[in-house]
Amino acid sequence: MTEKVTVTLRKQKWEVEPGKSARKIMEELDLNPENFLTIRNGELVDESVRLKAGDHLKLVAVISGGSHGS
C-alpha cells in the first residue's frame, strides 16, 4: 500500500496520491489555487512543488481586504 499525501484545509482532511503538484491537487479538490497559501511539512512552498508520499500539505486561505487607516 502506497503512503498518501495528507491535505488539510481548516477542519477538512483528504488523503491523495503522491506525485502531483499542490496546484493540481487543489484543482482536483475543486479549490481555486489563487485563494490559498501552500504549506508542506510546516514550510511555505510554491504551488508548483510536487508532493511525496508522507507529506502533509496544509492549505491556508488568503485573506484580502482594505487597509486600516490611521
mmCIF file of the N, C-alpha and C atoms, coordinates in Angstrom:
data_MODEL
# 
_entry.id   MODEL 
# 
loop_
_atom_site.group_PDB 
_atom_site.id 
_atom_site.type_symbol 
_atom_site.label_atom_id 
_atom_site.label_alt_id 
_atom_site.label_comp_id 
_atom_site.label_asym_id 
_atom_site.label_entity_id 
_atom_site.label_seq_id 
_atom_site.pdbx_PDB_ins_code 
_atom_site.Cartn_x 
_atom_site.Cartn_y 
_atom_site.Cartn_z 
_atom_site.occupancy 
_atom_site.B_iso_or_equiv 
_atom_site.pdbx_formal_charge 
_atom_site.auth_seq_id 
_atom_site.auth_comp_id 
_atom_site.auth_asym_id 
_atom_site.auth_atom_id 
_atom_site.pdbx_PDB_model_num 
ATOM 1   N N  . MET A 1 1  ? 0.843   -1.182 0.000  1.00 0.00 ? 1  MET A N  1 
ATOM 2   C CA . MET A 1 1  ? 0.000   0.000  0.000  1.00 0.00 ? 1  MET A CA 1 
ATOM 3   C C  . MET A 1 1  ? 0.890   1.248  0.000  1.00 0.00 ? 1  MET A C  1 
ATOM 4   N N  . THR A 1 2  ? 0.646   2.146  -0.914 1.00 0.00 ? 2  THR A N  1 
ATOM 5   C CA . THR A 1 2  ? 1.425   3.369  -1.034 1.00 0.00 ? 2  THR A CA 1 
ATOM 6   C C  . THR A 1 2  ? 0.948   4.397  -0.021 1.00 0.00 ? 2  THR A C  1 
ATOM 7   N N  . GLU A 1 3  ? 1.926   5.025  0.647  1.00 0.00 ? 3  GLU A N  1 
ATOM 8   C CA . GLU A 1 3  ? 1.589   6.082  1.591  1.00 0.00 ? 3  GLU A CA 1 
ATOM 9   C C  . GLU A 1 3  ? 1.051   7.283  0.817  1.00 0.00 ? 3  GLU A C  1 
ATOM 10  N N  . LYS A 1 4  ? 0.071   7.936  1.379  1.00 0.00 ? 4  LYS A N  1 
ATOM 11  C CA . LYS A 1 4  ? -0.599  9.060  0.720  1.00 0.00 ? 4  LYS A CA 1 
ATOM 12  C C  . LYS A 1 4  ? -0.042  10.392 1.195  1.00 0.00 ? 4  LYS A C  1 
ATOM 13  N N  . VAL A 1 5  ? -0.537  11.445 0.568  1.00 0.00 ? 5  VAL A N  1 
ATOM 14  C CA . VAL A 1 5  ? -0.291  12.816 0.997  1.00 0.00 ? 5  VAL A CA 1 
ATOM 15  C C  . VAL A 1 5  ? -1.544  13.243 1.759  1.00 0.00 ? 5  VAL A C  1 
ATOM 16  N N  . THR A 1 6  ? -1.360  13.815 2.933  1.00 0.00 ? 6  THR A N  1 
ATOM 17  C CA . THR A 1 6  ? -2.484  14.322 3.713  1.00 0.00 ? 6  THR A CA 1 
ATOM 18  C C  . THR A 1 6  ? -2.642  15.805 3.422  1.00 0.00 ? 6  THR A C  1 
ATOM 19  N N  . VAL A 1 7  ? -3.851  16.200 3.046  1.00 0.00 ? 7  VAL A N  1 
ATOM 20  C CA . VAL A 1 7  ? -4.157  17.604 2.751  1.00 0.00 ? 7  VAL A CA 1 
ATOM 21  C C  . VAL A 1 7  ? -5.190  18.077 3.766  1.00 0.00 ? 7  VAL A C  1 
ATOM 22  N N  . THR A 1 8  ? -4.917  19.223 4.394  1.00 0.00 ? 8  THR A N  1 
ATOM 23  C CA . THR A 1 8  ? -5.894  19.776 5.326  1.00 0.00 ? 8  THR A CA 1 
ATOM 24  C C  . THR A 1 8  ? -6.218  21.221 4.962  1.00 0.00 ? 8  THR A C  1 
ATOM 25  N N  . LEU A 1 9  ? -7.479  21.546 5.167  1.00 0.00 ? 9  LEU A N  1 
ATOM 26  C CA . LEU A 1 9  ? -7.986  22.908 4.989  1.00 0.00 ? 9  LEU A CA 1 
ATOM 27  C C  . LEU A 1 9  ? -9.005  23.117 6.096  1.00 0.00 ? 9  LEU A C  1 
ATOM 28  N N  . ARG A 1 10 ? -8.651  23.968 7.047  1.00 0.00 ? 10 ARG A N  1 
ATOM 29  C CA . ARG A 1 10 ? -9.484  24.177 8.232  1.00 0.00 ? 10 ARG A CA 1 
ATOM 30  C C  . ARG A 1 10 ? -9.746  22.827 8.895  1.00 0.00 ? 10 ARG A C  1 
ATOM 31  N N  . LYS A 1 11 ? -10.994 22.407 8.971  1.00 0.00 ? 11 LYS A N  1 
ATOM 32  C CA . LYS A 1 11 ? -11.317 21.130 9.625  1.00 0.00 ? 11 LYS A CA 1 
ATOM 33  C C  . LYS A 1 11 ? -11.510 19.989 8.633  1.00 0.00 ? 11 LYS A C  1 
ATOM 34  N N  . GLN A 1 12 ? -11.286 20.275 7.341  1.00 0.00 ? 12 GLN A N  1 
ATOM 35  C CA . GLN A 1 12 ? -11.419 19.235 6.317  1.00 0.00 ? 12 GLN A CA 1 
ATOM 36  C C  . GLN A 1 12 ? -10.079 18.545 6.111  1.00 0.00 ? 12 GLN A C  1 
ATOM 37  N N  . LYS A 1 13 ? -10.146 17.265 5.764  1.00 0.00 ? 13 LYS A N  1 
ATOM 38  C CA . LYS A 1 13 ? -8.925  16.489 5.557  1.00 0.00 ? 13 LYS A CA 1 
ATOM 39  C C  . LYS A 1 13 ? -9.135  15.519 4.402  1.00 0.00 ? 13 LYS A C  1 
ATOM 40  N N  . TRP A 1 14 ? -8.135  15.427 3.531  1.00 0.00 ? 14 TRP A N  1 
ATOM 41  C CA . TRP A 1 14 ? -8.169  14.496 2.405  1.00 0.00 ? 14 TRP A CA 1 
ATOM 42  C C  . TRP A 1 14 ? -6.879  13.690 2.381  1.00 0.00 ? 14 TRP A C  1 
ATOM 43  N N  . GLU A 1 15 ? -6.951  12.490 1.845  1.00 0.00 ? 15 GLU A N  1 
ATOM 44  C CA . GLU A 1 15 ? -5.782  11.653 1.568  1.00 0.00 ? 15 GLU A CA 1 
ATOM 45  C C  . GLU A 1 15 ? -5.706  11.531 0.048  1.00 0.00 ? 15 GLU A C  1 
ATOM 46  N N  . VAL A 1 16 ? -4.587  11.959 -0.539 1.00 0.00 ? 16 VAL A N  1 
ATOM 47  C CA . VAL A 1 16 ? -4.458  11.951 -2.001 1.00 0.00 ? 16 VAL A CA 1 
ATOM 48  C C  . VAL A 1 16 ? -3.172  11.234 -2.415 1.00 0.00 ? 16 VAL A C  1 
ATOM 49  N N  . GLU A 1 17 ? -3.112  10.869 -3.675 1.00 0.00 ? 17 GLU A N  1 
ATOM 50  C CA . GLU A 1 17 ? -1.945  10.177 -4.215 1.00 0.00 ? 17 GLU A CA 1 
ATOM 51  C C  . GLU A 1 17 ? -0.752  11.135 -4.317 1.00 0.00 ? 17 GLU A C  1 
ATOM 52  N N  . PRO A 1 18 ? 0.455   10.663 -4.015 1.00 0.00 ? 18 PRO A N  1 
ATOM 53  C CA . PRO A 1 18 ? 1.653   11.495 -4.159 1.00 0.00 ? 18 PRO A CA 1 
ATOM 54  C C  . PRO A 1 18 ? 2.030   11.679 -5.628 1.00 0.00 ? 18 PRO A C  1 
ATOM 55  N N  . GLY A 1 19 ? 2.965   12.599 -5.879 1.00 0.00 ? 19 GLY A N  1 
ATOM 56  C CA . GLY A 1 19 ? 3.500   12.801 -7.222 1.00 0.00 ? 19 GLY A CA 1 
ATOM 57  C C  . GLY A 1 19 ? 2.867   13.949 -7.986 1.00 0.00 ? 19 GLY A C  1 
ATOM 58  N N  . LYS A 1 20 ? 1.843   14.564 -7.409 1.00 0.00 ? 20 LYS A N  1 
ATOM 59  C CA . LYS A 1 20 ? 1.172   15.682 -8.071 1.00 0.00 ? 20 LYS A CA 1 
ATOM 60  C C  . LYS A 1 20 ? 1.634   16.993 -7.450 1.00 0.00 ? 20 LYS A C  1 
ATOM 61  N N  . SER A 1 21 ? 1.456   18.073 -8.194 1.00 0.00 ? 21 SER A N  1 
ATOM 62  C CA . SER A 1 21 ? 1.772   19.395 -7.646 1.00 0.00 ? 21 SER A CA 1 
ATOM 63  C C  . SER A 1 21 ? 0.655   19.822 -6.700 1.00 0.00 ? 21 SER A C  1 
ATOM 64  N N  . ALA A 1 22 ? 0.987   20.743 -5.808 1.00 0.00 ? 22 ALA A N  1 
ATOM 65  C CA . ALA A 1 22 ? -0.021  21.284 -4.893 1.00 0.00 ? 22 ALA A CA 1 
ATOM 66  C C  . ALA A 1 22 ? -1.151  21.921 -5.695 1.00 0.00 ? 22 ALA A C  1 
ATOM 67  N N  . ARG A 1 23 ? -0.809  22.616 -6.773 1.00 0.00 ? 23 ARG A N  1 
ATOM 68  C CA . ARG A 1 23 ? -1.821  23.250 -7.632 1.00 0.00 ? 23 ARG A CA 1 
ATOM 69  C C  . ARG A 1 23 ? -2.778  22.203 -8.202 1.00 0.00 ? 23 ARG A C  1 
ATOM 70  N N  . LYS A 1 24 ? -2.245  21.114 -8.714 1.00 0.00 ? 24 LYS A N  1 
ATOM 71  C CA . LYS A 1 24 ? -3.068  20.060 -9.311 1.00 0.00 ? 24 LYS A CA 1 
ATOM 72  C C  . LYS A 1 24 ? -4.002  19.442 -8.271 1.00 0.00 ? 24 LYS A C  1 
ATOM 73  N N  . ILE A 1 25 ? -3.481  19.229 -7.082 1.00 0.00 ? 25 ILE A N  1 
ATOM 74  C CA . ILE A 1 25 ? -4.308  18.666 -6.013 1.00 0.00 ? 25 ILE A CA 1 
ATOM 75  C C  . ILE A 1 25 ? -5.455  19.614 -5.682 1.00 0.00 ? 25 ILE A C  1 
ATOM 76  N N  . MET A 1 26 ? -5.157  20.914 -5.555 1.00 0.00 ? 26 MET A N  1 
ATOM 77  C CA . MET A 1 26 ? -6.222  21.880 -5.261 1.00 0.00 ? 26 MET A CA 1 
ATOM 78  C C  . MET A 1 26 ? -7.273  21.888 -6.361 1.00 0.00 ? 26 MET A C  1 
ATOM 79  N N  . GLU A 1 27 ? -6.830  21.848 -7.617 1.00 0.00 ? 27 GLU A N  1 
ATOM 80  C CA . GLU A 1 27 ? -7.783  21.825 -8.735 1.00 0.00 ? 27 GLU A CA 1 
ATOM 81  C C  . GLU A 1 27 ? -8.663  20.585 -8.674 1.00 0.00 ? 27 GLU A C  1 
ATOM 82  N N  . GLU A 1 28 ? -8.065  19.425 -8.347 1.00 0.00 ? 28 GLU A N  1 
ATOM 83  C CA . GLU A 1 28 ? -8.840  18.186 -8.256 1.00 0.00 ? 28 GLU A CA 1 
ATOM 84  C C  . GLU A 1 28 ? -9.829  18.219 -7.095 1.00 0.00 ? 28 GLU A C  1 
ATOM 85  N N  . LEU A 1 29 ? -9.524  19.005 -6.067 1.00 0.00 ? 29 LEU A N  1 
ATOM 86  C CA . LEU A 1 29 ? -10.435 19.151 -4.927 1.00 0.00 ? 29 LEU A CA 1 
ATOM 87  C C  . LEU A 1 29 ? -11.442 20.277 -5.142 1.00 0.00 ? 29 LEU A C  1 
ATOM 88  N N  . ASP A 1 30 ? -11.433 20.842 -6.347 1.00 0.00 ? 30 ASP A N  1 
ATOM 89  C CA . ASP A 1 30 ? -12.350 21.928 -6.707 1.00 0.00 ? 30 ASP A CA 1 
ATOM 90  C C  . ASP A 1 30 ? -12.083 23.200 -5.898 1.00 0.00 ? 30 ASP A C  1 
ATOM 91  N N  . LEU A 1 31 ? -10.805 23.454 -5.612 1.00 0.00 ? 31 LEU A N  1 
ATOM 92  C CA . LEU A 1 31 ? -10.395 24.653 -4.894 1.00 0.00 ? 31 LEU A CA 1 
ATOM 93  C C  . LEU A 1 31 ? -9.603  25.542 -5.841 1.00 0.00 ? 31 LEU A C  1 
ATOM 94  N N  . ASN A 1 32 ? -9.789  26.846 -5.753 1.00 0.00 ? 32 ASN A N  1 
ATOM 95  C CA . ASN A 1 32 ? -9.059  27.788 -6.600 1.00 0.00 ? 32 ASN A CA 1 
ATOM 96  C C  . ASN A 1 32 ? -7.670  28.009 -5.998 1.00 0.00 ? 32 ASN A C  1 
ATOM 97  N N  . PRO A 1 33 ? -6.602  27.567 -6.673 1.00 0.00 ? 33 PRO A N  1 
ATOM 98  C CA . PRO A 1 33 ? -5.245  27.714 -6.138 1.00 0.00 ? 33 PRO A CA 1 
ATOM 99  C C  . PRO A 1 33 ? -4.854  29.154 -5.819 1.00 0.00 ? 33 PRO A C  1 
ATOM 100 N N  . GLU A 1 34 ? -5.494  30.117 -6.469 1.00 0.00 ? 34 GLU A N  1 
ATOM 101 C CA . GLU A 1 34 ? -5.172  31.522 -6.227 1.00 0.00 ? 34 GLU A CA 1 
ATOM 102 C C  . GLU A 1 34 ? -5.621  31.985 -4.837 1.00 0.00 ? 34 GLU A C  1 
ATOM 103 N N  . ASN A 1 35 ? -6.474  31.203 -4.185 1.00 0.00 ? 35 ASN A N  1 
ATOM 104 C CA . ASN A 1 35 ? -7.035  31.603 -2.893 1.00 0.00 ? 35 ASN A CA 1 
ATOM 105 C C  . ASN A 1 35 ? -6.320  31.014 -1.681 1.00 0.00 ? 35 ASN A C  1 
ATOM 106 N N  . PHE A 1 36 ? -5.221  30.259 -1.922 1.00 0.00 ? 36 PHE A N  1 
ATOM 107 C CA . PHE A 1 36 ? -4.593  29.547 -0.808 1.00 0.00 ? 36 PHE A CA 1 
ATOM 108 C C  . PHE A 1 36 ? -3.070  29.646 -0.827 1.00 0.00 ? 36 PHE A C  1 
ATOM 109 N N  . LEU A 1 37 ? -2.504  29.687 0.377  1.00 0.00 ? 37 LEU A N  1 
ATOM 110 C CA . LEU A 1 37 ? -1.063  29.502 0.553  1.00 0.00 ? 37 LEU A CA 1 
ATOM 111 C C  . LEU A 1 37 ? -0.865  28.010 0.776  1.00 0.00 ? 37 LEU A C  1 
ATOM 112 N N  . THR A 1 38 ? 0.262   27.475 0.319  1.00 0.00 ? 38 THR A N  1 
ATOM 113 C CA . THR A 1 38 ? 0.534   26.054 0.466  1.00 0.00 ? 38 THR A CA 1 
ATOM 114 C C  . THR A 1 38 ? 1.710   25.857 1.422  1.00 0.00 ? 38 THR A C  1 
ATOM 115 N N  . ILE A 1 39 ? 1.465   25.062 2.456  1.00 0.00 ? 39 ILE A N  1 
ATOM 116 C CA . ILE A 1 39 ? 2.477   24.793 3.466  1.00 0.00 ? 39 ILE A CA 1 
ATOM 117 C C  . ILE A 1 39 ? 2.711   23.289 3.489  1.00 0.00 ? 39 ILE A C  1 
ATOM 118 N N  . ARG A 1 40 ? 3.918   22.882 3.115  1.00 0.00 ? 40 ARG A N  1 
ATOM 119 C CA . ARG A 1 40 ? 4.270   21.449 3.092  1.00 0.00 ? 40 ARG A CA 1 
ATOM 120 C C  . ARG A 1 40 ? 5.170   21.152 4.279  1.00 0.00 ? 40 ARG A C  1 
ATOM 121 N N  . ASN A 1 41 ? 4.725   20.249 5.123  1.00 0.00 ? 41 ASN A N  1 
ATOM 122 C CA . ASN A 1 41 ? 5.511   19.827 6.289  1.00 0.00 ? 41 ASN A CA 1 
ATOM 123 C C  . ASN A 1 41 ? 6.007   21.019 7.096  1.00 0.00 ? 41 ASN A C  1 
ATOM 124 N N  . GLY A 1 42 ? 5.147   22.032 7.248  1.00 0.00 ? 42 GLY A N  1 
ATOM 125 C CA . GLY A 1 42 ? 5.469   23.194 8.064  1.00 0.00 ? 42 GLY A CA 1 
ATOM 126 C C  . GLY A 1 42 ? 6.233   24.299 7.364  1.00 0.00 ? 42 GLY A C  1 
ATOM 127 N N  . GLU A 1 43 ? 6.519   24.146 6.066  1.00 0.00 ? 43 GLU A N  1 
ATOM 128 C CA . GLU A 1 43 ? 7.285   25.141 5.315  1.00 0.00 ? 43 GLU A CA 1 
ATOM 129 C C  . GLU A 1 43 ? 6.457   25.686 4.152  1.00 0.00 ? 43 GLU A C  1 
ATOM 130 N N  . LEU A 1 44 ? 6.403   27.008 4.044  1.00 0.00 ? 44 LEU A N  1 
ATOM 131 C CA . LEU A 1 44 ? 5.689   27.649 2.944  1.00 0.00 ? 44 LEU A CA 1 
ATOM 132 C C  . LEU A 1 44 ? 6.379   27.285 1.632  1.00 0.00 ? 44 LEU A C  1 
ATOM 133 N N  . VAL A 1 45 ? 5.617   26.768 0.670  1.00 0.00 ? 45 VAL A N  1 
ATOM 134 C CA . VAL A 1 45 ? 6.178   26.351 -0.617 1.00 0.00 ? 45 VAL A CA 1 
ATOM 135 C C  . VAL A 1 45 ? 5.334   26.902 -1.758 1.00 0.00 ? 45 VAL A C  1 
ATOM 136 N N  . ASP A 1 46 ? 5.924   26.914 -2.935 1.00 0.00 ? 46 ASP A N  1 
ATOM 137 C CA . ASP A 1 46 ? 5.237   27.318 -4.154 1.00 0.00 ? 46 ASP A CA 1 
ATOM 138 C C  . ASP A 1 46 ? 4.236   26.229 -4.540 1.00 0.00 ? 46 ASP A C  1 
ATOM 139 N N  . GLU A 1 47 ? 3.140   26.624 -5.147 1.00 0.00 ? 47 GLU A N  1 
ATOM 140 C CA . GLU A 1 47 ? 2.103   25.658 -5.530 1.00 0.00 ? 47 GLU A CA 1 
ATOM 141 C C  . GLU A 1 47 ? 2.555   24.669 -6.601 1.00 0.00 ? 47 GLU A C  1 
ATOM 142 N N  . SER A 1 48 ? 3.704   24.920 -7.228 1.00 0.00 ? 48 SER A N  1 
ATOM 143 C CA . SER A 1 48 ? 4.194   24.001 -8.260 1.00 0.00 ? 48 SER A CA 1 
ATOM 144 C C  . SER A 1 48 ? 4.984   22.826 -7.662 1.00 0.00 ? 48 SER A C  1 
ATOM 145 N N  . VAL A 1 49 ? 5.249   22.853 -6.358 1.00 0.00 ? 49 VAL A N  1 
ATOM 146 C CA . VAL A 1 49 ? 6.029   21.787 -5.721 1.00 0.00 ? 49 VAL A CA 1 
ATOM 147 C C  . VAL A 1 49 ? 5.280   20.457 -5.831 1.00 0.00 ? 49 VAL A C  1 
ATOM 148 N N  . ARG A 1 50 ? 6.034   19.398 -6.136 1.00 0.00 ? 50 ARG A N  1 
ATOM 149 C CA . ARG A 1 50 ? 5.449   18.050 -6.226 1.00 0.00 ? 50 ARG A CA 1 
ATOM 150 C C  . ARG A 1 50 ? 5.495   17.413 -4.845 1.00 0.00 ? 50 ARG A C  1 
ATOM 151 N N  . LEU A 1 51 ? 4.393   16.802 -4.469 1.00 0.00 ? 51 LEU A N  1 
ATOM 152 C CA . LEU A 1 51 ? 4.288   16.217 -3.136 1.00 0.00 ? 51 LEU A CA 1 
ATOM 153 C C  . LEU A 1 51 ? 4.660   14.741 -3.159 1.00 0.00 ? 51 LEU A C  1 
ATOM 154 N N  . LYS A 1 52 ? 5.342   14.335 -2.086 1.00 0.00 ? 52 LYS A N  1 
ATOM 155 C CA . LYS A 1 52 ? 5.814   12.961 -1.963 1.00 0.00 ? 52 LYS A CA 1 
ATOM 156 C C  . LYS A 1 52 ? 4.983   12.217 -0.923 1.00 0.00 ? 52 LYS A C  1 
ATOM 157 N N  . ALA A 1 53 ? 5.051   10.899 -0.973 1.00 0.00 ? 53 ALA A N  1 
ATOM 158 C CA . ALA A 1 53 ? 4.351   10.066 -0.001 1.00 0.00 ? 53 ALA A CA 1 
ATOM 159 C C  . ALA A 1 53 ? 4.753   10.492 1.410  1.00 0.00 ? 53 ALA A C  1 
ATOM 160 N N  . GLY A 1 54 ? 3.759   10.633 2.273  1.00 0.00 ? 54 GLY A N  1 
ATOM 161 C CA . GLY A 1 54 ? 4.016   11.013 3.653  1.00 0.00 ? 54 GLY A CA 1 
ATOM 162 C C  . GLY A 1 54 ? 4.003   12.506 3.910  1.00 0.00 ? 54 GLY A C  1 
ATOM 163 N N  . ASP A 1 55 ? 3.993   13.315 2.848  1.00 0.00 ? 55 ASP A N  1 
ATOM 164 C CA . ASP A 1 55 ? 3.944   14.768 3.022  1.00 0.00 ? 55 ASP A CA 1 
ATOM 165 C C  . ASP A 1 55 ? 2.605   15.177 3.627  1.00 0.00 ? 55 ASP A C  1 
ATOM 166 N N  . HIS A 1 56 ? 2.642   16.295 4.345  1.00 0.00 ? 56 HIS A N  1 
ATOM 167 C CA . HIS A 1 56 ? 1.413   16.907 4.850  1.00 0.00 ? 56 HIS A CA 1 
ATOM 168 C C  . HIS A 1 56 ? 1.308   18.279 4.221  1.00 0.00 ? 56 HIS A C  1 
ATOM 169 N N  . LEU A 1 57 ? 0.241   18.517 3.486  1.00 0.00 ? 57 LEU A N  1 
ATOM 170 C CA . LEU A 1 57 ? 0.004   19.803 2.833  1.00 0.00 ? 57 LEU A CA 1 
ATOM 171 C C  . LEU A 1 57 ? -1.125  20.510 3.561  1.00 0.00 ? 57 LEU A C  1 
ATOM 172 N N  . LYS A 1 58 ? -0.808  21.674 4.110  1.00 0.00 ? 58 LYS A N  1 
ATOM 173 C CA . LYS A 1 58 ? -1.827  22.497 4.769  1.00 0.00 ? 58 LYS A CA 1 
ATOM 174 C C  . LYS A 1 58 ? -2.149  23.662 3.854  1.00 0.00 ? 58 LYS A C  1 
ATOM 175 N N  . LEU A 1 59 ? -3.429  23.861 3.594  1.00 0.00 ? 59 LEU A N  1 
ATOM 176 C CA . LEU A 1 59 ? -3.878  24.976 2.769  1.00 0.00 ? 59 LEU A CA 1 
ATOM 177 C C  . LEU A 1 59 ? -4.416  26.067 3.686  1.00 0.00 ? 59 LEU A C  1 
ATOM 178 N N  . VAL A 1 60 ? -3.918  27.277 3.487  1.00 0.00 ? 60 VAL A N  1 
ATOM 179 C CA . VAL A 1 60 ? -4.336  28.410 4.308  1.00 0.00 ? 60 VAL A CA 1 
ATOM 180 C C  . VAL A 1 60 ? -4.962  29.452 3.389  1.00 0.00 ? 60 VAL A C  1 
ATOM 181 N N  . ALA A 1 61 ? -6.205  29.798 3.674  1.00 0.00 ? 61 ALA A N  1 
ATOM 182 C CA . ALA A 1 61 ? -6.923  30.773 2.841  1.00 0.00 ? 61 ALA A CA 1 
ATOM 183 C C  . ALA A 1 61 ? -6.232  32.131 2.922  1.00 0.00 ? 61 ALA A C  1 
ATOM 184 N N  . VAL A 1 62 ? -6.065  32.753 1.761  1.00 0.00 ? 62 VAL A N  1 
ATOM 185 C CA . VAL A 1 62 ? -5.501  34.097 1.682  1.00 0.00 ? 62 VAL A CA 1 
ATOM 186 C C  . VAL A 1 62 ? -6.641  35.061 1.936  1.00 0.00 ? 62 VAL A C  1 
ATOM 187 N N  . ILE A 1 63 ? -6.429  35.962 2.860  1.00 0.00 ? 63 ILE A N  1 
ATOM 188 C CA . ILE A 1 63 ? -7.451  36.952 3.190  1.00 0.00 ? 63 ILE A CA 1 
ATOM 189 C C  . ILE A 1 63 ? -7.015  38.280 2.626  1.00 0.00 ? 63 ILE A C  1 
ATOM 190 N N  . SER A 1 64 ? -7.887  38.885 1.839  1.00 0.00 ? 64 SER A N  1 
ATOM 191 C CA . SER A 1 64 ? -7.557  40.193 1.279  1.00 0.00 ? 64 SER A CA 1 
ATOM 192 C C  . SER A 1 64 ? -8.624  41.178 1.697  1.00 0.00 ? 64 SER A C  1 
ATOM 193 N N  . GLY A 1 65 ? -8.246  42.414 1.694  1.00 0.00 ? 65 GLY A N  1 
ATOM 194 C CA . GLY A 1 65 ? -9.208  43.442 2.068  1.00 0.00 ? 65 GLY A CA 1 
ATOM 195 C C  . GLY A 1 65 ? -8.538  44.791 2.090  1.00 0.00 ? 65 GLY A C  1 
ATOM 196 N N  . GLY A 1 66 ? -9.265  45.766 2.506  1.00 0.00 ? 66 GLY A N  1 
ATOM 197 C CA . GLY A 1 66 ? -8.752  47.130 2.547  1.00 0.00 ? 66 GLY A CA 1 
ATOM 198 C C  . GLY A 1 66 ? -7.769  47.331 3.680  1.00 0.00 ? 66 GLY A C  1 
ATOM 199 N N  . SER A 1 67 ? -7.035  48.413 3.595  1.00 0.00 ? 67 SER A N  1 
ATOM 200 C CA . SER A 1 67 ? -6.088  48.731 4.652  1.00 0.00 ? 67 SER A CA 1 
ATOM 201 C C  . SER A 1 67 ? -6.798  49.496 5.765  1.00 0.00 ? 67 SER A C  1 
ATOM 202 N N  . HIS A 1 68 ? -6.224  49.426 6.927  1.00 0.00 ? 68 HIS A N  1 
ATOM 203 C CA . HIS A 1 68 ? -6.767  50.159 8.075  1.00 0.00 ? 68 HIS A CA 1 
ATOM 204 C C  . HIS A 1 68 ? -6.134  51.529 8.118  1.00 0.00 ? 68 HIS A C  1 
ATOM 205 N N  . GLY A 1 69 ? -6.922  52.556 8.021  1.00 0.00 ? 69 GLY A N  1 
ATOM 206 C CA . GLY A 1 69 ? -6.403  53.926 8.058  1.00 0.00 ? 69 GLY A CA 1 
ATOM 207 C C  . GLY A 1 69 ? -6.054  54.340 9.468  1.00 0.00 ? 69 GLY A C  1 
ATOM 208 N N  . SER A 1 70 ? -5.044  55.192 9.599  1.00 0.00 ? 70 SER A N  1 
ATOM 209 C CA . SER A 1 70 ? -4.710  55.670 10.941 1.00 0.00 ? 70 SER A CA 1 
ATOM 210 C C  . SER A 1 70 ? -4.731  57.165 10.979 1.00 0.00 ? 70 SER A C  1 
# 
